[in-house]
Amino acid sequence: MTKHLLSLWDFTREELTGYLNLAATLKQESKNNVRHQQLAGKTIALVFEKPSTRTRVSFESAMYGLGGQVIYLSGRDTQLARNEPLKDMARVMARYVNGLVIRTYGQEIVDELARYSSVPVINALTDLHHPCQILSDIQTVIEKKGAVDKLHIAWIGDGNNMANSWIQAASRLGFALTLACPEGYDPDPEILAKARAEAARPITVVRDPAAAVADADVINTDVWASMGQEEEQEKRIKVFQPYQVNGGLLAKAKAGAIVLHCLPAHRDEEITDEVLEGSQCVAWDQAENKLHIHKAILLTHLG
C-alpha cells in the first residue's frame, strides 16, 4: 500500500522520530561531503497552486541532492485550473512520476489525489496542515534544545495551518504546547480536541501572549495574514498587534529560549526586526533544515 504524507497524524511517534533521525544523518553526511544518490533514476512532480520560495527550492534541491529529477508545475500548468477530476489527474501523473508534492489550498485536494494515486502524495502545505514545515522546525528545536518531549513550546498568533500541525506534533511527540491566539482565530477545534485526548502533556489555548511564553523554551510565530487572506490584512494587523513577538515578550520566557519563524516574515508586524536579527532567533537554521527534512521525507517515501 502506498504511504502518503498528508498530515502528521498519518504517523506514529516512532515514524516521526525516524524522519528526524534520518534528516540529522543526511545533514551530517552532507557536511562531510558524502554524495547521496539513493533516488537516482526517480522523478517527482511539484504541483504548486500557491507560490513558494523556500518550500519549492528546498524540495527541488533535496531531490537533486539525492540524485533524482524534478518537474515543477504551477497551478495554471495543470488540469487543476481546468477542473479535470482530481482522480483522473492522480492516476495519470502516477504513470509519469514516482511521487507528487502538492502545495494547494484545500486539504480535500491532497486527500483526493492520495486516494487515487499509486505513488506517494506529500502535502507541502494546505490551508489546514503544514506537516513538512513542522518537522523541519522540530529538527531545529532538537538541535538547539535537546529532546523535544522535555520542552515547553509556545505558539503566538493565528491558529492557522502551522498551529494545527504543531498541535498534532505535540500529541504525537509529547511536548507541552501553549498557543496564544486572539478570540475568533483559534486553531481547528476538531484537531485540538483529538490532540488533547491523546496528548501526554498539556495543549493549551490562551489569549495572553505573556502567559503563553512564561516558562517556554521555544517561541514560535507566523505571519498574521496567510496566502488567500490578503483582503483581511488591515483588520488582522489591528487584532493581532498585541501578539507581536518583540523584546518585551521574549524577556518573559525562559532565559535562553529560542525563537522560530517559518518565513517569510513581515518585520515589525508579527515579529520585530530586533528579535528576528537577534541571537535567540534560529529562523535561518530552521530554513536550512527544510532541505534536510525534505531529503528524509523523499528518501523514506520514494526510496
Secondary structure, 3 states (H helix, E strand, C coil): CCCCECCHHHCCHHHHHHHHHHHHHHHHHHHCCCCCCCCCCCEEEEEECCCCCHHHHHHHHHHHHCCCEEEEEEHHHCHHHHCCCHHHHHHHHCCCCCEEEEECCCHHHHHHHHHHCCCCEEEEECCCCCHHHHHHHHHHHHHHHCCHHHCEEEEECCCCHHHHHHHHHHHHHCCEEEEECCCCCCCCHHHHHHHHHHCCCCEEEECCHHHHHCCCCEEEECCCCCCCCHHHHHHHHHHHHHHCECHHHHCCCCCCCEEEECCCCCECCCECHHHHCCCCECHHHHHHHHHHHHHHHHHHHHC
